């Protein structure tokens, strides 16, 4: 070959080819079976909880919201039945996010992308939208024939418009229900019925309506394949004992017609591809676009039952069992004789593995810390913020004064009166609370808390120049005492003085 000649593999690119291929629209076919029934049950449960939870009531006393689950942005509260989380307790939300993430990791390690296939909001709402689409436009073949028509009739346009109107209605209910988690549900419902919804609220409802309609109605499988980051690192959580939707190639290959001799059980009917909501062929192995929904299992089992063959050609299976099936049937000709040896080579998936034990330990640790924090937290808490500019003040007589801002948080529905005590000061030190004249029997100032709120007071601590001159800082403790003298809350801080 001369230097000027180029092999065909290095021929110049055909500039007429587009850089990006058009989307191949997926037309999922309806299917019946055990997996589909499970998905319907989970869909009803998830949608029922989502739409009904904002309407649950919980009596918290006068002046408190009675919605069981409410994110009160105006007052900075998160209400969850008997729990009330304040902004400074955001670490509880962090713990919940960690628990959720680790739980998904553990579920993926055990059962593959079971979250994506059964409980992910994108999957749930897309399933609902596809159900509405089938009820209005018909199943897969009817929709494909209609979309291939060069011109639509009035009836075709009516079905299309009716479907999109139903989608928009579901999206509006979804957006309105989401906003109800941030405002009182009955109040928002009345505002919607009387057309008096605040502009900001209406804007958020419109935003969530649009995103639901776009993602569940139009984007669909593209969200799972291109927008969601989860498929790109899920393989790091899988091992040989992870159950995932798999095609038992040792039994199905080579493919052929049911009447042919010397072929496997797969008759290449493509029923598994037709029912897939993302349009993948599970026979090609584990793929990023496969959400592990298991609908191909129902489709394949239905075909096997019609042919009088054993079901389970596609099933939740582990990589280890797939390899064992291949090894056990390598010397057996294709056909029904492979089923028994291949299934006998299987072993139950190990649930207790190093990674699953690690996930369980992490969830137990985080959950235990959160429960301990909730069990030991007090209704009344105290914070002491020492002034930092300046750190201290030298008075005319040479004494040193530090100033503090006390923040008294009271989660109870009624205010209380508590005494303040400062312990650990050097001899001769004095202290007082600004704008507080009431005192208890021991002469300690008494302050009032704010019901379900935060009350602020100014505390001044003064020491004589000769008090512990060798020390620059002195640890002190500020206490809140009940009328009987019992400690309700306390906080540690320091008293600063000039360097000797």
HELIX and SHEET records of a PDB file:
HELIX    1   1 UNK A    8  UNK A   10  5                                   3    
HELIX    2   2 UNK A   34  UNK A   52  1                                  19    
HELIX    3   3 UNK A   53  UNK A   55  5                                   3    
HELIX    4   4 UNK A   87  UNK A   89  5                                   3    
HELIX    5   5 UNK A   91  UNK A  111  1                                  21    
HELIX    6   6 UNK A  114  UNK A  114  1                                   1    
HELIX    7   7 UNK A  115  UNK A  119  3                                   5    
HELIX    8   8 UNK A  121  UNK A  137  1                                  17    
HELIX    9   9 UNK A  140  UNK A  148  1                                   9    
HELIX   10  10 UNK A  154  UNK A  180  1                                  27    
HELIX   11  11 UNK A  185  UNK A  193  1                                   9    
HELIX   12  12 UNK A  199  UNK A  212  1                                  14    
HELIX   13  13 UNK A  213  UNK A  219  3                                   7    
HELIX   14  14 UNK A  221  UNK A  222  1                                   2    
HELIX   15  15 UNK A  223  UNK A  227  3                                   5    
HELIX   16  16 UNK A  230  UNK A  233  1                                   4    
HELIX   17  17 UNK A  234  UNK A  237  5                                   4    
HELIX   18  18 UNK A  249  UNK A  252  1                                   4    
HELIX   19  19 UNK A  271  UNK A  274  1                                   4    
HELIX   20  20 UNK A  282  UNK A  284  5                                   3    
HELIX   21  21 UNK A  295  UNK A  307  1                                  13    
HELIX   22  22 UNK A  319  UNK A  328  1                                  10    
HELIX   23  23 UNK A  337  UNK A  344  1                                   8    
HELIX   24  24 UNK A  354  UNK A  376  1                                  23    
SHEET    1   A 3 UNK A  69  UNK A  72  0                                        
SHEET    2   A 3 UNK A  77  UNK A  80 -1                                        
SHEET    3   A 3 UNK A  83  UNK A  86 -1                                        
SHEET    1   B 2 UNK A 244  UNK A 247  0                                        
SHEET    2   B 2 UNK A 314  UNK A 317 -1                                        
SHEET    1   C 3 UNK A 380  UNK A 386  0                                        
SHEET    2   C 3 UNK A 400  UNK A 410 -1                                        
SHEET    3   C 3 UNK A 393  UNK A 394 -1                                        
SHEET    1   D 4 UNK A 380  UNK A 386  0                                        
SHEET    2   D 4 UNK A 400  UNK A 410 -1                                        
SHEET    3   D 4 UNK A 453  UNK A 463 -1                                        
SHEET    4   D 4 UNK A 430  UNK A 433 -1                                        
SHEET    1   E 4 UNK A 446  UNK A 448  0                                        
SHEET    2   E 4 UNK A 417  UNK A 423 -1                                        
SHEET    3   E 4 UNK A 473  UNK A 481 -1                                        
SHEET    4   E 4 UNK A 487  UNK A 496 -1                                        
END                                                                             
